[in-house]
Amino acid sequence: MSQRIQRPMGSDYLQWAKTQTHARFNLTYSGVPFLPLRELPVSLDDLELSGSGAYGWAPLQQAIADRYRVPVESVVAAAGTSMANHLAMAALLGPGDEVLMEHPTYEPLLAVARYVGATVVPFARRAADGFSVDPDEVARLASPRTRLIVLSNLHNPSGALTDDDTLRALAEIAERVDAHVLVDEVYLDALWEEPPRTSFHLGPRFVVTSSLTKVYGLNGLRCGWILAEPGLAARLWRLNELFSNINAHPAERLSVIAFQHLPSIAARACALLDANGAALNAFYRTRADLEVMEHCHGTVSFPRLREGSVDALCGLLLERYETMVVPGAFFGMEDHFRIALGVAPAVLAEGLNRLGAALGDLAQ
Ligand SMILES: Cc1ncc(COP(=O)(O)O)c(C=O)c1O
């Protein structure tokens, strides 16, 4: 009888996020509110249904390359960071390969690695250490079968930033075993640096994925990309012939327009996240029942409930207070939960009030 490997056929987290998160005070979505089309200066004349660009539409390729100061040959456009991650892992991993992956992590990263047949070896990002990455631990876990080291920067769920020295240390480990380092940077532009930082510049071992989805509120455009050294980028383009083949051309055109207006789109998001970050920190200062690092950047925060069950808290929140957060179980940490900041300030304020009330109920 043939042995069939159990592969995940979906993402439990994404299914939950797509079908269960309808609360009035919804603090689950990790991006900023969607930008409405009317806020982009677009006319019908800017659009076209089809365009030339078998391996990427040149103006969009150039817009991504210019923004991140990378050669255009290193840019592979993909349908969101989701497809970018899938393509990168499908190209770099096969059955029997090992992937060292941060824990906690965004569950679809884990699911994709398993889907392509790789064995996932977790390395811990510990709450007590501010969810930092410990390169010594990664070095201990690396083996000749390691093909990829995967992390998100900023980290989902905690929002922690990994500094360049740590990233370089990971690249050295990858170099020793002939692996790559995949950095999912979908939240990194929320540092608001100009030009934006990317680990792509730290060396040829890095493969970077990102998109305009989260930080800029452009989820519907599906404008994602991979940054990789040109030889790997060419392989990724070839592999994409088996996935989405080409990207939707109207979306490519709208994405170029979005890049042209990114400063004002970013200013909108930055103002919202700054205000909400301050409100969240003020809330945390009143809560001895939560253990959490001060929020300083990004769109999410990941407190630990010191006592009691997060499941019970989430149940109370929904039933009594019409409020939702993401249970830490989706990230493999059942005593934590994730709060997202990308909502209107009034929604966050009321959501936090209600969270406070539910925490009070839980303690009784
Ligand atoms: C770490 C991480 N990567 C990728 C994604 C998906 O990004 P996109 O919407 O660009 O596909 C998410 C969404 O939550 C995420 O948290």
The ligand as an SDF file (V2000), in Angstrom:
LIG
                    3D

 16 16  0  0  0  0  0  0  0  0999 V2000
    2.9500   37.4380    8.2880 C   0  0  0  0  0  0  0  0  0  0  0  0
    1.9240   37.5280    7.2120 C   0  0  0  0  0  0  0  0  0  0  0  0
    2.2560   37.2360    5.9540 N   0  0  0  0  0  0  0  0  0  0  0  0
    1.3620   37.3040    4.9410 C   0  0  0  0  0  0  0  0  0  0  0  0
    0.0630   37.6780    5.1710 C   0  0  0  0  0  0  0  0  0  0  0  0
   -0.8890   37.7420    4.0060 C   0  0  0  0  0  0  0  0  0  0  0  0
   -0.5590   38.8750    3.2400 O   0  0  0  0  0  0  0  0  0  0  0  0
   -1.3090   39.2210    1.8700 P   0  0  0  0  0  0  0  0  0  0  0  0
   -2.6390   39.7780    2.2340 O   0  0  0  0  0  0  0  0  0  0  0  0
   -0.4100   40.2280    1.2410 O   0  0  0  0  0  0  0  0  0  0  0  0
   -1.4220   37.9810    1.0830 O   0  0  0  0  0  0  0  0  0  0  0  0
   -0.3430   37.9750    6.4730 C   0  0  0  0  0  0  0  0  0  0  0  0
   -1.7440   38.3310    6.7590 C   0  0  0  0  0  0  0  0  0  0  0  0
   -2.1870   38.4440    7.8720 O   0  0  0  0  0  0  0  0  0  0  0  0
    0.6150   37.9110    7.5110 C   0  0  0  0  0  0  0  0  0  0  0  0
    0.2780   38.2060    8.7730 O   0  0  0  0  0  0  0  0  0  0  0  0
  1  2  1  0
  2  3  1  0
  2 15  2  0
  3  4  2  0
  4  5  1  0
  5  6  1  0
  5 12  2  0
  6  7  1  0
  7  8  1  0
  8  9  2  0
  8 10  1  0
  8 11  1  0
 12 13  1  0
 12 15  1  0
 13 14  2  0
 15 16  1  0
M  END
$$$$
